[in-house]
Amino acid sequence: VGCAIDENGRVLVIESHTHFRPEDYTGPKEDRILAFSDTNGDGKADSKEIFFEGGTHTMSIASGGRGCFYVATRAEVFRLKDQNGDGKAESKEVIVTLKTPGKYPHNGLCGLALTTDRSRLYFGLGENLGKPYEIISQAGQKEITRLKGGGEGGNIYSYDLQSGVLVRIATGFWNPFGICLTPEGRMFCVD
């Protein structure tokens, strides 16, 4: 349901196993992020590894460079890091949490985009079926921002990667699944 490319040319793909999971489903219990590589240079992926396993209702992934990826699930945005260069995430740091009684799998947090200088992360929140919500940002273990809403429709937020400050910058969407930025910073969104 989402993909990104790392600095080594691997394609990282979200493999969703939790979205409307049937009771008799025999696949993995959690979502996974798989890394596909072309090891022999023929232009086709011939190697597949698990970069990360975990998460529920995983929606989006964006490369932060140097083994870092940002991931959005319905209920959180987190940063994954491959700290030792083995091609797998060793650390997970939650930077944004969604608290809501809403549980529908694909109207939560989604659609990640980083500014070219990697100072700011943009993400969306779907319309959440009009349920009240709180979005909490943090830097490390410290809460930085708590925003409340419900019923206004989907939103787009800006998260400062240095300070952890979170700001709502747009509203009135249905589900802003895809967000991208031009090099000059102009934003486009698929709703």
C-alpha positions as CSV (number, residue, x, y, z in Angstrom):
1,V,0.0,0.0,0.0
2,G,3.1,2.3,0.0
3,C,6.6,2.3,-1.2
4,A,9.9,4.2,-1.0
5,I,13.4,3.9,-2.3
6,D,16.5,3.8,0.0
7,E,19.9,5.3,-0.8
8,N,21.1,1.8,-2.1
9,G,18.3,1.7,-4.7
10,R,16.2,-0.9,-2.8
11,V,12.5,-0.6,-3.1
12,L,10.8,-0.8,0.3
13,V,7.2,-1.8,0.1
14,I,4.5,-1.9,2.8
15,E,2.9,-5.4,3.0
16,S,-0.5,-5.0,4.7
17,H,-1.8,-8.0,6.7
18,T,-4.1,-6.1,9.1
19,H,-6.5,-4.1,6.8
20,F,-9.9,-5.9,7.1
21,R,-8.1,-9.1,8.0
22,P,-10.4,-12.1,7.6
23,E,-10.7,-14.4,10.7
24,D,-9.2,-17.4,8.8
25,Y,-6.3,-15.4,7.3
26,T,-3.0,-17.4,7.7
27,G,-0.5,-14.6,6.8
28,P,1.7,-12.7,9.3
29,K,-0.2,-11.2,12.3
30,E,1.4,-7.7,11.8
31,D,2.2,-5.6,8.7
32,R,5.7,-5.8,7.2
33,I,8.0,-3.6,5.2
34,L,9.8,-5.6,2.6
35,A,13.0,-4.5,0.8
36,F,13.5,-5.6,-2.8
37,S,16.9,-5.5,-4.5
38,D,18.4,-6.2,-7.9
39,T,21.6,-8.0,-6.9
40,N,22.7,-9.0,-10.4
41,G,22.0,-5.8,-12.2
42,D,19.5,-7.1,-14.7
43,G,16.9,-4.5,-13.9
44,K,14.6,-7.0,-12.0
45,A,14.3,-7.5,-8.2
46,D,15.8,-10.9,-7.3
47,S,16.2,-10.4,-3.5
48,K,13.6,-9.8,-0.8
49,E,14.3,-9.1,2.8
50,I,12.1,-8.0,5.7
51,F,13.2,-4.4,6.7
52,F,10.6,-4.1,9.5
53,E,7.8,-6.2,11.0
54,G,5.2,-4.7,13.2
55,G,2.4,-2.2,13.1
56,T,-1.3,-2.3,12.3
57,H,-3.1,-0.6,9.4
58,T,0.2,0.6,8.0
59,M,-0.5,3.2,5.3
60,S,2.5,5.2,4.1
61,I,6.3,5.2,4.0
62,A,8.9,7.9,3.1
63,S,12.7,7.8,3.0
64,G,14.5,10.1,5.4
65,G,17.9,9.2,4.0
66,R,20.8,7.4,5.7
67,G,18.9,4.3,6.7
68,C,15.9,6.3,8.1
69,F,12.3,5.9,7.1
70,Y,9.1,7.6,8.3
71,V,6.0,5.3,8.5
72,A,2.4,6.2,9.0
73,T,-0.1,3.7,10.4
74,R,-3.7,4.5,11.2
75,A,-2.8,5.5,14.8
76,E,0.9,6.7,14.7
77,V,3.7,8.1,12.7
78,F,7.1,6.7,13.6
79,R,10.8,6.8,12.5
80,L,12.6,3.6,11.7
81,K,16.4,3.5,11.6
82,D,18.9,1.0,10.2
83,Q,21.7,2.0,12.6
84,N,24.2,-0.7,11.8
85,G,23.8,-0.8,8.0
86,D,22.5,-4.4,7.8
87,G,19.5,-3.4,5.7
88,K,17.0,-3.9,8.6
89,A,15.5,-1.4,11.0
90,E,16.9,-1.7,14.6
91,S,15.0,1.2,16.1
92,K,11.5,2.6,16.1
93,E,10.7,6.0,17.5
94,V,7.1,7.2,17.7
95,I,6.8,10.9,16.8
96,V,3.0,11.4,16.4
97,T,0.1,9.5,18.0
98,L,-3.6,9.6,17.1
99,K,-6.0,9.1,20.0
100,T,-9.6,8.6,19.0
101,P,-12.5,6.2,19.5
102,G,-12.6,5.8,15.6
103,K,-11.2,2.5,14.4
104,Y,-11.9,2.4,10.7
105,P,-8.6,1.2,9.2
106,H,-8.0,3.7,6.4
107,N,-9.1,7.1,7.5
108,G,-6.4,7.7,10.0
109,L,-2.8,9.0,9.6
110,C,-1.4,8.7,6.1
111,G,0.4,10.3,3.2
112,L,3.9,11.3,4.1
113,A,6.2,13.9,2.4
114,L,9.5,15.4,3.5
115,T,10.8,18.8,2.6
116,T,14.0,18.7,0.5
117,D,16.1,19.8,3.5
118,R,14.5,17.1,5.6
119,S,13.5,19.6,8.3
120,R,9.7,19.1,8.1
121,L,7.4,16.1,7.6
122,Y,3.9,16.5,6.2
123,F,1.2,13.9,6.8
124,G,-2.5,13.6,6.5
125,L,-5.4,12.5,8.7
126,G,-8.5,11.2,7.1
127,E,-12.0,12.3,8.0
128,N,-12.2,9.8,10.9
129,L,-16.0,9.4,10.4
130,G,-16.5,12.6,12.3
131,K,-15.2,11.1,15.6
132,P,-13.4,13.4,18.0
133,Y,-9.6,13.0,18.1
134,E,-6.4,14.2,19.6
135,I,-3.1,14.2,17.7
136,I,-0.1,14.3,20.0
137,S,3.5,15.1,18.7
138,Q,6.6,14.3,20.7
139,A,10.3,14.7,20.5
140,G,11.9,11.8,22.3
141,Q,9.6,11.0,25.3
142,K,8.5,14.6,25.7
143,E,5.0,15.7,24.5
144,I,5.3,18.8,22.4
145,T,1.9,19.5,20.8
146,R,-1.7,18.3,21.4
147,L,-4.3,19.2,18.8
148,K,-8.0,18.3,19.0
149,G,-10.7,18.1,16.4
150,G,-13.4,16.0,14.9
151,G,-16.0,16.5,12.2
152,E,-14.1,19.1,10.1
153,G,-13.0,16.5,7.6
154,G,-9.5,15.3,6.7
155,N,-6.5,17.5,7.5
156,I,-2.8,17.9,6.5
157,Y,-0.3,18.6,9.3
158,S,3.3,19.9,9.4
159,Y,5.7,18.3,11.9
160,D,9.0,20.1,12.6
161,L,11.6,17.3,12.8
162,Q,13.9,19.3,15.1
163,S,11.4,20.7,17.7
164,G,8.5,18.3,17.4
165,V,6.0,21.1,16.9
166,L,2.9,20.1,15.0
167,V,0.7,22.5,13.1
168,R,-2.5,21.8,11.0
169,I,-2.0,23.5,7.7
170,A,-5.0,22.4,5.6
171,T,-8.5,20.9,6.2
172,G,-11.6,19.8,4.4
173,F,-10.3,16.7,2.7
174,W,-11.8,13.2,2.7
175,N,-8.6,11.1,3.1
176,P,-5.4,12.7,2.0
177,F,-3.6,9.4,1.1
178,G,-0.9,10.9,-1.1
179,I,1.1,14.0,-0.5
180,C,4.1,15.2,-2.4
181,L,6.2,18.4,-2.7
182,T,7.9,20.0,-5.6
183,P,11.6,21.0,-5.0
184,E,10.3,24.5,-4.5
185,G,7.9,23.3,-1.7
186,R,4.6,23.4,-3.6
187,M,2.3,20.7,-2.2
188,F,0.1,18.4,-4.1
189,C,-2.4,16.0,-2.5
190,V,-4.4,13.0,-3.7
191,D,-7.7,12.8,-1.8
